[in-house]
Amino acid sequence: MSPPFHSFVVFAEMRTGSNLLESNLNAFNGIECLGEAFNPHFIGYPNKSELLGLTVEQRDKAPEVLLERIVKGKGLLGFRYFHDHDPRILSQALDDRRCAKIILNRDPVQSYVSWKIARQTGQWKLTDVRRRKAAKVRFDPMEFAEHCARHATFRQQIVRHLQVDGQTAFYLTYDDLQSVEVMNGLARYLGVDDPLEKLDHRLKVQNPAPLTEKVSNPKAMETALSKRSIDSLDLAPDFEPRRFAAVPTYVIGSKTPLIFLPIRGSAETTVTTWMAKLDHVAEDALQSQFSQKNLRQWKRANKGHRSFSVVCHPLVRAHRAYCAHILGVGPRPYTAIRRTLVKRYGVPIPLEGLDESYDLAMHRAGFAAFLTFLKSNLSSQTAIRVDPAWCTQTHAIQGFSGFMLPDLVLREDELPEMLPDLARRMGHKAPPVLEKSPPDEPFDLAEIYDEEIEALATSAYQRDYMIFGFDRLR
């Protein structure tokens, strides 16, 4: 059986994420995206003089020759096409049913502001967050309206042509580019069934701040957009990888039909110890490692079951992750990540873990640097994974929805009252007292807390502070 397509075209615009999409496509065996092959100002990439043996001059004289070489190239070749690229090639690509069409869209306000910043800084790609060039730009209502109209007209032209010809395309949004599952689906659409385990994170998000922090006239922007349905002006763009229901980690009561959906770093041990005491069993008698199928069967057999999860203050949780995993005080030290944080991100802690030189001043400096790293990490600006120990709790709970949502989302500081109350509703007249969470080691958060530490946490976890209404720690 022959492959479904002999080539592909990505219909996109500047600052919609097409560079990232190209990077993801090129990670698959047998797929190669050749950049902006028909950009009138260069061929493929700004620093290249030829593509597939053709110079810019040769391509401009006969663009169909380059298109033919893409079709006949080794593997599945394709290119990115924007509204202002060579119009002579557009109808040929659209009419060719064996040329796969990929349509990439992004929120127009985000793409417009990103385009303005890139024009001002000259930085169109970012592979090292330390070299990021920041800038504030002026929002021009007339220019933005023209930007939207131009892109909408082009997109409507593409969609209309495909509808009339009875073709379909693979549609992507900017957020989809962070999902390895969606990228693997795109590869299958293109006829390549060799999935990736993870995405290439060499390209970094260049402008992760909220829109209102990226323009010099935010009030004028809000006024200009007041008639549009724009809900994301004050919310930091969400570049964090999606999370999914980790059902095997759910903890189920031995006798009481309670389901605990744990979020890493949010009172996990304290809650499971309490659940064991509630049923007068050892902790290893609690049930876990369920599959979705088995848990559905359990739920059907246990009418009246209740489920809950626990969130805690982002600063408290970040400090736990720092102590347990980066400093290595807990049972799961992240040795490789610690070394990378020291060498590449300037976290001032001993390379090989705690030693005699480690004191309170170093602890505060190290944790402050870790919080600074987290802001970039949660915005997909680093090569280090967003670990469940420090991902946003918002994303963790959203991930639960892939299978089930908890009946209750409790706050850690309210657990001494809320958990016994839940147990009484489940028929326990004298539920056990909840033990306090053990203090962090080697130093407690209270010993280093100040306004700067709080501000760093607020900046890194803006979404959690907003969604859950967390205030400063004290």
NUDRENKE-240103 format. One record per residue (C-alpha): residue number from 1; residue in one letter; chain; x negated, y negated, z negated. Coordinates in steps of 0.05 Angstrom, whole numbers. Last residue first. Example, Ala and Ser with C-alpha at 12.3 -4.5 7.8 and 13.67 -1.06 7.14 Angstrom:
// residues 2
{r 2, 'S', 'A', {-273, 21, -143}}
{r 1, 'A', 'A', {-246, 90, -156}}
This chain:
// residues 474
{r 474, 'R', 'A', {-36, -708, -1109}}
{r 473, 'L', 'A', {-40, -662, -1049}}
{r 472, 'R', 'A', {-18, -714, -1000}}
{r 471, 'D', 'A', {52, -700, -975}}
{r 470, 'F', 'A', {76, -638, -938}}
{r 469, 'G', 'A', {141, -649, -899}}
{r 468, 'F', 'A', {142, -579, -868}}
{r 467, 'I', 'A', {142, -599, -795}}
{r 466, 'M', 'A', {102, -664, -804}}
{r 465, 'Y', 'A', {47, -638, -849}}
{r 464, 'D', 'A', {43, -574, -809}}
{r 463, 'R', 'A', {36, -612, -743}}
{r 462, 'Q', 'A', {-16, -661, -769}}
{r 461, 'Y', 'A', {-60, -603, -792}}
{r 460, 'A', 'A', {-129, -628, -771}}
{r 459, 'S', 'A', {-115, -702, -783}}
{r 458, 'T', 'A', {-80, -689, -849}}
{r 457, 'A', 'A', {-138, -645, -871}}
{r 456, 'L', 'A', {-189, -699, -855}}
{r 455, 'A', 'A', {-147, -751, -891}}
{r 454, 'E', 'A', {-141, -708, -953}}
{r 453, 'I', 'A', {-217, -697, -955}}
{r 452, 'E', 'A', {-228, -772, -947}}
{r 451, 'E', 'A', {-178, -789, -1002}}
{r 450, 'D', 'A', {-212, -745, -1053}}
{r 449, 'Y', 'A', {-216, -672, -1074}}
{r 448, 'I', 'A', {-284, -643, -1090}}
{r 447, 'E', 'A', {-274, -613, -1159}}
{r 446, 'A', 'A', {-199, -602, -1148}}
{r 445, 'L', 'A', {-215, -555, -1091}}
{r 444, 'D', 'A', {-248, -506, -1140}}
{r 443, 'F', 'A', {-320, -487, -1132}}
{r 442, 'P', 'A', {-355, -420, -1118}}
{r 441, 'E', 'A', {-301, -396, -1113}}
{r 440, 'D', 'A', {-227, -411, -1106}}
{r 439, 'P', 'A', {-184, -400, -1167}}
{r 438, 'P', 'A', {-142, -337, -1172}}
{r 437, 'S', 'A', {-68, -346, -1154}}
{r 436, 'K', 'A', {-25, -349, -1216}}
{r 435, 'E', 'A', {14, -288, -1235}}
{r 434, 'L', 'A', {89, -286, -1222}}
{r 433, 'V', 'A', {130, -265, -1281}}
{r 432, 'P', 'A', {167, -200, -1272}}
{r 431, 'P', 'A', {242, -196, -1256}}
{r 430, 'A', 'A', {290, -185, -1314}}
{r 429, 'K', 'A', {360, -175, -1286}}
{r 428, 'H', 'A', {339, -147, -1219}}
{r 427, 'G', 'A', {399, -140, -1172}}
{r 426, 'M', 'A', {374, -169, -1107}}
{r 425, 'R', 'A', {399, -238, -1126}}
{r 424, 'R', 'A', {358, -232, -1189}}
{r 423, 'A', 'A', {297, -217, -1146}}
{r 422, 'L', 'A', {307, -280, -1105}}
{r 421, 'D', 'A', {311, -322, -1169}}
{r 420, 'P', 'A', {247, -288, -1193}}
{r 419, 'L', 'A', {214, -308, -1127}}
{r 418, 'M', 'A', {238, -380, -1127}}
{r 417, 'E', 'A', {217, -402, -1197}}
{r 416, 'P', 'A', {144, -380, -1200}}
{r 415, 'L', 'A', {142, -387, -1123}}
{r 414, 'E', 'A', {151, -463, -1122}}
{r 413, 'D', 'A', {78, -481, -1112}}
{r 412, 'E', 'A', {73, -430, -1056}}
{r 411, 'R', 'A', {131, -458, -1016}}
{r 410, 'L', 'A', {184, -409, -993}}
{r 409, 'V', 'A', {209, -396, -923}}
{r 408, 'L', 'A', {272, -354, -931}}
{r 407, 'D', 'A', {312, -308, -887}}
{r 406, 'P', 'A', {249, -294, -847}}
{r 405, 'L', 'A', {254, -295, -771}}
{r 404, 'M', 'A', {251, -231, -731}}
{r 403, 'F', 'A', {214, -200, -672}}
{r 402, 'G', 'A', {184, -255, -628}}
{r 401, 'S', 'A', {209, -304, -681}}
{r 400, 'F', 'A', {151, -285, -726}}
{r 399, 'G', 'A', {103, -322, -679}}
{r 398, 'Q', 'A', {140, -387, -693}}
{r 397, 'I', 'A', {124, -375, -766}}
{r 396, 'A', 'A', {50, -368, -752}}
{r 395, 'H', 'A', {51, -428, -705}}
{r 394, 'T', 'A', {79, -473, -758}}
{r 393, 'Q', 'A', {31, -445, -808}}
{r 392, 'T', 'A', {-25, -475, -767}}
{r 391, 'C', 'A', {-83, -428, -755}}
{r 390, 'W', 'A', {-133, -424, -812}}
{r 389, 'A', 'A', {-135, -351, -835}}
{r 388, 'P', 'A', {-101, -329, -770}}
{r 387, 'D', 'A', {-166, -348, -733}}
{r 386, 'V', 'A', {-166, -399, -677}}
{r 385, 'R', 'A', {-224, -368, -639}}
{r 384, 'I', 'A', {-290, -404, -632}}
{r 383, 'A', 'A', {-307, -434, -563}}
{r 382, 'T', 'A', {-285, -502, -587}}
{r 381, 'Q', 'A', {-237, -555, -560}}
{r 380, 'S', 'A', {-174, -512, -564}}
{r 379, 'S', 'A', {-138, -566, -605}}
{r 378, 'L', 'A', {-138, -523, -667}}
{r 377, 'N', 'A', {-213, -516, -661}}
{r 376, 'S', 'A', {-224, -591, -653}}
{r 375, 'K', 'A', {-186, -609, -716}}
{r 374, 'L', 'A', {-215, -548, -751}}
{r 373, 'F', 'A', {-286, -573, -739}}
{r 372, 'T', 'A', {-272, -636, -777}}
{r 371, 'L', 'A', {-243, -594, -833}}
{r 370, 'F', 'A', {-307, -552, -833}}
{r 369, 'A', 'A', {-349, -615, -837}}
{r 368, 'A', 'A', {-310, -638, -899}}
{r 367, 'F', 'A', {-318, -568, -928}}
{r 366, 'G', 'A', {-393, -569, -919}}
{r 365, 'A', 'A', {-402, -638, -948}}
{r 364, 'R', 'A', {-359, -620, -1009}}
{r 363, 'H', 'A', {-396, -555, -1020}}
{r 362, 'M', 'A', {-464, -586, -1010}}
{r 361, 'A', 'A', {-448, -637, -1064}}
{r 360, 'L', 'A', {-422, -582, -1110}}
{r 359, 'D', 'A', {-485, -539, -1104}}
{r 358, 'Y', 'A', {-515, -488, -1057}}
{r 357, 'S', 'A', {-591, -487, -1062}}
{r 356, 'E', 'A', {-590, -422, -1102}}
{r 355, 'D', 'A', {-560, -383, -1043}}
{r 354, 'L', 'A', {-492, -376, -1010}}
{r 353, 'G', 'A', {-490, -353, -938}}
{r 352, 'E', 'A', {-541, -337, -884}}
{r 351, 'L', 'A', {-544, -405, -851}}
{r 350, 'P', 'A', {-539, -444, -916}}
{r 349, 'I', 'A', {-487, -499, -911}}
{r 348, 'P', 'A', {-488, -567, -875}}
{r 347, 'V', 'A', {-435, -555, -820}}
{r 346, 'G', 'A', {-469, -586, -760}}
{r 345, 'Y', 'A', {-423, -558, -706}}
{r 344, 'R', 'A', {-473, -520, -664}}
{r 343, 'K', 'A', {-522, -487, -712}}
{r 342, 'V', 'A', {-484, -487, -777}}
{r 341, 'L', 'A', {-415, -473, -748}}
{r 340, 'T', 'A', {-446, -419, -703}}
{r 339, 'R', 'A', {-479, -385, -763}}
{r 338, 'R', 'A', {-413, -387, -802}}
{r 337, 'I', 'A', {-376, -358, -742}}
{r 336, 'A', 'A', {-424, -299, -737}}
{r 335, 'T', 'A', {-419, -285, -812}}
{r 334, 'Y', 'A', {-344, -287, -817}}
{r 333, 'P', 'A', {-340, -258, -887}}
{r 332, 'R', 'A', {-282, -210, -900}}
{r 331, 'P', 'A', {-280, -189, -974}}
{r 330, 'G', 'A', {-280, -260, -1000}}
{r 329, 'V', 'A', {-338, -304, -1022}}
{r 328, 'G', 'A', {-366, -306, -951}}
{r 327, 'L', 'A', {-380, -381, -947}}
{r 326, 'I', 'A', {-343, -383, -881}}
{r 325, 'H', 'A', {-291, -329, -896}}
{r 324, 'A', 'A', {-269, -334, -968}}
{r 323, 'C', 'A', {-291, -404, -987}}
{r 322, 'Y', 'A', {-272, -438, -921}}
{r 321, 'A', 'A', {-207, -399, -914}}
{r 320, 'R', 'A', {-187, -417, -985}}
{r 319, 'H', 'A', {-204, -490, -972}}
{r 318, 'A', 'A', {-161, -490, -909}}
{r 317, 'R', 'A', {-103, -461, -949}}
{r 316, 'V', 'A', {-105, -513, -1003}}
{r 315, 'L', 'A', {-110, -569, -951}}
{r 314, 'P', 'A', {-52, -542, -911}}
{r 313, 'H', 'A', {-6, -540, -973}}
{r 312, 'C', 'A', {25, -471, -977}}
{r 311, 'V', 'A', {74, -431, -937}}
{r 310, 'V', 'A', {107, -366, -959}}
{r 309, 'S', 'A', {150, -317, -920}}
{r 308, 'F', 'A', {216, -283, -935}}
{r 307, 'S', 'A', {260, -224, -916}}
{r 306, 'R', 'A', {323, -198, -948}}
{r 305, 'H', 'A', {354, -129, -942}}
{r 304, 'G', 'A', {429, -123, -953}}
{r 303, 'K', 'A', {435, -59, -914}}
{r 302, 'N', 'A', {374, -15, -916}}
{r 301, 'A', 'A', {381, 40, -863}}
{r 300, 'R', 'A', {389, -9, -806}}
{r 299, 'K', 'A', {330, -49, -830}}
{r 298, 'W', 'A', {286, 13, -835}}
{r 297, 'Q', 'A', {304, 33, -764}}
{r 296, 'R', 'A', {286, -36, -739}}
{r 295, 'L', 'A', {221, -31, -778}}
{r 294, 'N', 'A', {204, 35, -745}}
{r 293, 'K', 'A', {215, 8, -675}}
{r 292, 'Q', 'A', {176, -56, -689}}
{r 291, 'S', 'A', {119, -13, -715}}
{r 290, 'F', 'A', {108, -10, -790}}
{r 289, 'Q', 'A', {38, -14, -820}}
{r 288, 'S', 'A', {67, -32, -888}}
{r 287, 'Q', 'A', {103, -1, -948}}
{r 286, 'L', 'A', {87, -16, -1020}}
{r 285, 'A', 'A', {61, 45, -1058}}
{r 284, 'D', 'A', {-10, 19, -1051}}
{r 283, 'E', 'A', {8, -37, -1098}}
{r 282, 'A', 'A', {23, 11, -1155}}
{r 281, 'V', 'A', {96, 18, -1174}}
{r 280, 'H', 'A', {144, -14, -1224}}
{r 279, 'D', 'A', {190, -40, -1168}}
{r 278, 'L', 'A', {182, -114, -1188}}
{r 277, 'K', 'A', {110, -101, -1209}}
{r 276, 'A', 'A', {94, -80, -1137}}
{r 275, 'M', 'A', {129, -141, -1109}}
{r 274, 'W', 'A', {90, -186, -1157}}
{r 273, 'T', 'A', {23, -158, -1135}}
{r 272, 'T', 'A', {45, -167, -1062}}
{r 271, 'V', 'A', {62, -240, -1075}}
{r 270, 'T', 'A', {-3, -258, -1110}}
{r 269, 'T', 'A', {-45, -222, -1058}}
{r 268, 'E', 'A', {-14, -260, -999}}
{r 267, 'A', 'A', {-11, -328, -1032}}
{r 266, 'S', 'A', {-15, -367, -966}}
{r 265, 'G', 'A', {-84, -353, -937}}
{r 264, 'R', 'A', {-59, -310, -880}}
{r 263, 'I', 'A', {16, -318, -870}}
{r 262, 'P', 'A', {53, -259, -898}}
{r 261, 'L', 'A', {122, -234, -876}}
{r 260, 'F', 'A', {148, -202, -939}}
{r 259, 'I', 'A', {207, -155, -930}}
{r 258, 'L', 'A', {250, -140, -991}}
{r 257, 'P', 'A', {295, -79, -996}}
{r 256, 'T', 'A', {277, -64, -1069}}
{r 255, 'K', 'A', {250, 7, -1077}}
{r 254, 'S', 'A', {179, 8, -1048}}
{r 253, 'G', 'A', {185, -64, -1023}}
{r 252, 'I', 'A', {163, -78, -952}}
{r 251, 'V', 'A', {99, -114, -932}}
{r 250, 'Y', 'A', {93, -141, -861}}
{r 249, 'T', 'A', {22, -134, -832}}
{r 248, 'P', 'A', {43, -80, -782}}
{r 247, 'V', 'A', {95, -129, -753}}
{r 246, 'A', 'A', {44, -180, -728}}
{r 245, 'A', 'A', {98, -220, -691}}
{r 244, 'F', 'A', {61, -263, -640}}
{r 243, 'R', 'A', {19, -325, -640}}
{r 242, 'R', 'A', {11, -377, -586}}
{r 241, 'P', 'A', {-57, -409, -577}}
{r 240, 'E', 'A', {-62, -480, -605}}
{r 239, 'F', 'A', {-59, -534, -552}}
{r 238, 'D', 'A', {0, -571, -582}}
{r 237, 'P', 'A', {-3, -644, -563}}
{r 236, 'A', 'A', {-3, -688, -626}}
{r 235, 'L', 'A', {66, -714, -640}}
{r 234, 'D', 'A', {80, -789, -640}}
{r 233, 'L', 'A', {98, -794, -566}}
{r 232, 'S', 'A', {127, -724, -560}}
{r 231, 'D', 'A', {202, -734, -554}}
{r 230, 'I', 'A', {206, -766, -485}}
{r 229, 'S', 'A', {275, -763, -453}}
{r 228, 'R', 'A', {269, -826, -412}}
{r 227, 'K', 'A', {307, -890, -423}}
{r 226, 'S', 'A', {261, -912, -479}}
{r 225, 'L', 'A', {200, -898, -438}}
{r 224, 'A', 'A', {183, -970, -422}}
{r 223, 'T', 'A', {197, -991, -493}}
{r 222, 'E', 'A', {154, -935, -521}}
{r 221, 'M', 'A', {97, -954, -474}}
{r 220, 'A', 'A', {102, -1027, -493}}
{r 219, 'K', 'A', {98, -1008, -566}}
{r 218, 'P', 'A', {38, -963, -553}}
{r 217, 'N', 'A', {-3, -1019, -522}}
{r 216, 'S', 'A', {-76, -997, -527}}
{r 215, 'V', 'A', {-61, -925, -507}}
{r 214, 'K', 'A', {-92, -861, -532}}
{r 213, 'E', 'A', {-67, -864, -605}}
{r 212, 'T', 'A', {6, -869, -584}}
{r 211, 'L', 'A', {-3, -808, -540}}
{r 210, 'P', 'A', {-23, -763, -598}}
{r 209, 'A', 'A', {-96, -741, -599}}
{r 208, 'P', 'A', {-122, -680, -562}}
{r 207, 'N', 'A', {-157, -717, -504}}
{r 206, 'Q', 'A', {-210, -674, -471}}
{r 205, 'V', 'A', {-185, -604, -482}}
{r 204, 'K', 'A', {-245, -559, -473}}
{r 203, 'L', 'A', {-269, -518, -413}}
{r 202, 'R', 'A', {-313, -461, -437}}
{r 201, 'H', 'A', {-253, -425, -467}}
{r 200, 'D', 'A', {-248, -367, -417}}
{r 199, 'L', 'A', {-187, -327, -436}}
{r 198, 'K', 'A', {-183, -263, -474}}
{r 197, 'E', 'A', {-171, -189, -462}}
{r 196, 'L', 'A', {-163, -200, -387}}
{r 195, 'P', 'A', {-119, -155, -345}}
{r 194, 'D', 'A', {-141, -115, -284}}
{r 193, 'D', 'A', {-77, -108, -244}}
{r 192, 'V', 'A', {-91, -157, -187}}
{r 191, 'G', 'A', {-33, -164, -138}}
{r 190, 'L', 'A', {-23, -239, -143}}
{r 189, 'Y', 'A', {38, -229, -187}}
{r 188, 'R', 'A', {-4, -183, -230}}
{r 187, 'A', 'A', {-55, -239, -238}}
{r 186, 'L', 'A', {0, -287, -257}}
{r 185, 'G', 'A', {24, -239, -310}}
{r 184, 'N', 'A', {-46, -233, -337}}
{r 183, 'M', 'A', {-48, -309, -342}}
{r 182, 'V', 'A', {19, -308, -378}}
{r 181, 'E', 'A', {-7, -257, -429}}
{r 180, 'V', 'A', {-73, -295, -437}}
{r 179, 'S', 'A', {-33, -355, -459}}
{r 178, 'Q', 'A', {-69, -423, -463}}
{r 177, 'L', 'A', {-52, -440, -391}}
{r 176, 'D', 'A', {22, -432, -406}}
{r 175, 'D', 'A', {20, -498, -445}}
{r 174, 'Y', 'A', {6, -537, -381}}
{r 173, 'T', 'A', {67, -508, -348}}
{r 172, 'L', 'A', {67, -453, -296}}
{r 171, 'Y', 'A', {113, -431, -240}}
{r 170, 'F', 'A', {98, -371, -195}}
{r 169, 'A', 'A', {131, -386, -128}}
{r 168, 'T', 'A', {189, -360, -88}}
{r 167, 'Q', 'A', {204, -355, -14}}
{r 166, 'G', 'A', {270, -356, 24}}
{r 165, 'D', 'A', {246, -406, 77}}
{r 164, 'V', 'A', {297, -459, 57}}
{r 163, 'Q', 'A', {280, -449, -17}}
{r 162, 'L', 'A', {205, -451, -5}}
{r 161, 'H', 'A', {210, -516, 35}}
{r 160, 'R', 'A', {254, -548, -18}}
{r 159, 'V', 'A', {207, -529, -74}}
{r 158, 'I', 'A', {147, -559, -39}}
{r 157, 'Q', 'A', {182, -624, -19}}
{r 156, 'Q', 'A', {211, -631, -88}}
{r 155, 'R', 'A', {141, -625, -118}}
{r 154, 'F', 'A', {115, -679, -71}}
{r 153, 'T', 'A', {172, -726, -87}}
{r 152, 'A', 'A', {164, -715, -161}}
{r 151, 'H', 'A', {90, -730, -158}}
{r 150, 'R', 'A', {99, -796, -122}}
{r 149, 'A', 'A', {158, -817, -164}}
{r 148, 'C', 'A', {123, -802, -229}}
{r 147, 'H', 'A', {60, -840, -211}}
{r 146, 'E', 'A', {100, -898, -183}}
{r 145, 'A', 'A', {138, -903, -249}}
{r 144, 'F', 'A', {72, -900, -287}}
{r 143, 'E', 'A', {42, -956, -245}}
{r 142, 'M', 'A', {103, -999, -258}}
{r 141, 'P', 'A', {101, -985, -334}}
{r 140, 'D', 'A', {26, -997, -341}}
{r 139, 'F', 'A', {0, -964, -405}}
{r 138, 'R', 'A', {-67, -994, -422}}
{r 137, 'V', 'A', {-123, -946, -439}}
{r 136, 'K', 'A', {-158, -925, -502}}
{r 135, 'A', 'A', {-223, -887, -494}}
{r 134, 'A', 'A', {-260, -825, -519}}
{r 133, 'K', 'A', {-319, -793, -484}}
{r 132, 'R', 'A', {-329, -721, -505}}
{r 131, 'R', 'A', {-402, -699, -506}}
{r 130, 'R', 'A', {-397, -664, -574}}
{r 129, 'V', 'A', {-336, -627, -549}}
{r 128, 'D', 'A', {-380, -588, -501}}
{r 127, 'T', 'A', {-348, -561, -437}}
{r 126, 'L', 'A', {-309, -623, -416}}
{r 125, 'K', 'A', {-285, -640, -346}}
{r 124, 'W', 'A', {-262, -704, -313}}
{r 123, 'Q', 'A', {-306, -753, -351}}
{r 122, 'G', 'A', {-314, -819, -314}}
{r 121, 'T', 'A', {-294, -856, -377}}
{r 120, 'Q', 'A', {-243, -904, -347}}
{r 119, 'R', 'A', {-217, -858, -292}}
{r 118, 'A', 'A', {-213, -800, -342}}
{r 117, 'I', 'A', {-174, -843, -391}}
{r 116, 'K', 'A', {-124, -865, -338}}
{r 115, 'W', 'A', {-114, -793, -314}}
{r 114, 'S', 'A', {-102, -769, -385}}
{r 113, 'V', 'A', {-50, -824, -394}}
{r 112, 'Y', 'A', {-14, -803, -330}}
{r 111, 'S', 'A', {-18, -729, -345}}
{r 110, 'Q', 'A', {10, -737, -415}}
{r 109, 'V', 'A', {66, -783, -391}}
{r 108, 'P', 'A', {83, -736, -334}}
{r 107, 'D', 'A', {91, -673, -378}}
{r 106, 'R', 'A', {54, -621, -338}}
{r 105, 'N', 'A', {70, -577, -278}}
{r 104, 'L', 'A', {32, -522, -241}}
{r 103, 'I', 'A', {63, -489, -180}}
{r 102, 'I', 'A', {30, -425, -154}}
{r 101, 'K', 'A', {46, -404, -83}}
{r 100, 'A', 'A', {19, -339, -55}}
{r 99, 'C', 'A', {-3, -341, 18}}
{r 98, 'R', 'A', {27, -278, 49}}
{r 97, 'R', 'A', {90, -315, 66}}
{r 96, 'D', 'A', {51, -365, 108}}
{r 95, 'D', 'A', {99, -423, 122}}
{r 94, 'L', 'A', {76, -462, 60}}
{r 93, 'A', 'A', {2, -456, 76}}
{r 92, 'Q', 'A', {12, -477, 149}}
{r 91, 'S', 'A', {59, -533, 129}}
{r 90, 'L', 'A', {7, -562, 80}}
{r 89, 'I', 'A', {-55, -557, 123}}
{r 88, 'R', 'A', {-44, -620, 165}}
{r 87, 'P', 'A', {-28, -660, 102}}
{r 86, 'D', 'A', {-101, -661, 80}}
{r 85, 'H', 'A', {-98, -674, 6}}
{r 84, 'D', 'A', {-59, -732, -25}}
{r 83, 'H', 'A', {-4, -691, -58}}
{r 82, 'F', 'A', {-53, -642, -90}}
{r 81, 'Y', 'A', {-76, -573, -66}}
{r 80, 'R', 'A', {-119, -526, -106}}
{r 79, 'F', 'A', {-151, -467, -69}}
{r 78, 'G', 'A', {-147, -393, -57}}
{r 77, 'L', 'A', {-187, -330, -46}}
{r 76, 'L', 'A', {-167, -258, -59}}
{r 75, 'G', 'A', {-226, -212, -47}}
{r 74, 'K', 'A', {-276, -225, 8}}
{r 73, 'G', 'A', {-253, -280, 54}}
{r 72, 'K', 'A', {-204, -270, 112}}
{r 71, 'V', 'A', {-150, -317, 86}}
{r 70, 'I', 'A', {-201, -368, 61}}
{r 69, 'R', 'A', {-237, -365, 128}}
{r 68, 'E', 'A', {-171, -378, 163}}
{r 67, 'L', 'A', {-158, -439, 119}}
{r 66, 'L', 'A', {-227, -465, 135}}
{r 65, 'V', 'A', {-214, -458, 210}}
{r 64, 'E', 'A', {-145, -491, 202}}
{r 63, 'P', 'A', {-180, -554, 177}}
{r 62, 'A', 'A', {-209, -567, 246}}
{r 61, 'K', 'A', {-245, -635, 252}}
{r 60, 'D', 'A', {-239, -650, 178}}
{r 59, 'R', 'A', {-268, -582, 161}}
{r 58, 'Q', 'A', {-328, -592, 208}}
{r 57, 'E', 'A', {-342, -660, 177}}
{r 56, 'V', 'A', {-336, -635, 106}}
{r 55, 'T', 'A', {-385, -579, 123}}
{r 54, 'L', 'A', {-365, -507, 136}}
{r 53, 'G', 'A', {-402, -444, 116}}
{r 52, 'L', 'A', {-350, -420, 66}}
{r 51, 'L', 'A', {-352, -489, 33}}
{r 50, 'E', 'A', {-401, -545, 47}}
{r 49, 'S', 'A', {-432, -607, 16}}
{r 48, 'K', 'A', {-416, -593, -57}}
{r 47, 'N', 'A', {-423, -643, -114}}
{r 46, 'P', 'A', {-351, -669, -113}}
{r 45, 'Y', 'A', {-321, -599, -112}}
{r 44, 'G', 'A', {-284, -559, -59}}
{r 43, 'I', 'A', {-299, -603, 0}}
{r 42, 'F', 'A', {-303, -678, -13}}
{r 41, 'H', 'A', {-264, -742, 0}}
{r 40, 'P', 'A', {-205, -714, 39}}
{r 39, 'N', 'A', {-192, -660, -13}}
{r 38, 'F', 'A', {-178, -598, 29}}
{r 37, 'A', 'A', {-216, -545, -10}}
{r 36, 'E', 'A', {-200, -574, -78}}
{r 35, 'G', 'A', {-230, -518, -119}}
{r 34, 'L', 'A', {-248, -451, -88}}
{r 33, 'C', 'A', {-205, -406, -131}}
{r 32, 'E', 'A', {-233, -335, -133}}
{r 31, 'I', 'A', {-196, -271, -151}}
{r 30, 'G', 'A', {-225, -201, -145}}
{r 29, 'N', 'A', {-244, -191, -217}}
{r 28, 'F', 'A', {-206, -241, -260}}
{r 27, 'A', 'A', {-245, -297, -295}}
{r 26, 'N', 'A', {-237, -341, -233}}
{r 25, 'L', 'A', {-163, -348, -247}}
{r 24, 'N', 'A', {-175, -375, -317}}
{r 23, 'S', 'A', {-226, -426, -293}}
{r 22, 'E', 'A', {-178, -447, -238}}
{r 21, 'L', 'A', {-122, -456, -288}}
{r 20, 'L', 'A', {-168, -498, -332}}
{r 19, 'N', 'A', {-187, -542, -273}}
{r 18, 'S', 'A', {-114, -547, -254}}
{r 17, 'G', 'A', {-94, -573, -323}}
{r 16, 'T', 'A', {-45, -627, -300}}
{r 15, 'R', 'A', {-97, -681, -300}}
{r 14, 'M', 'A', {-97, -691, -224}}
{r 13, 'E', 'A', {-38, -658, -190}}
{r 12, 'A', 'A', {-16, -587, -176}}
{r 11, 'F', 'A', {2, -538, -121}}
{r 10, 'V', 'A', {-43, -478, -129}}
{r 9, 'V', 'A', {-52, -441, -63}}
{r 8, 'F', 'A', {-62, -367, -53}}
{r 7, 'S', 'A', {-93, -317, -4}}
{r 6, 'H', 'A', {-81, -248, 27}}
{r 5, 'F', 'A', {-19, -233, -13}}
{r 4, 'P', 'A', {24, -172, -30}}
{r 3, 'P', 'A', {-35, -123, -29}}
{r 2, 'S', 'A', {-29, -67, 22}}
{r 1, 'M', 'A', {0, 0, 0}}
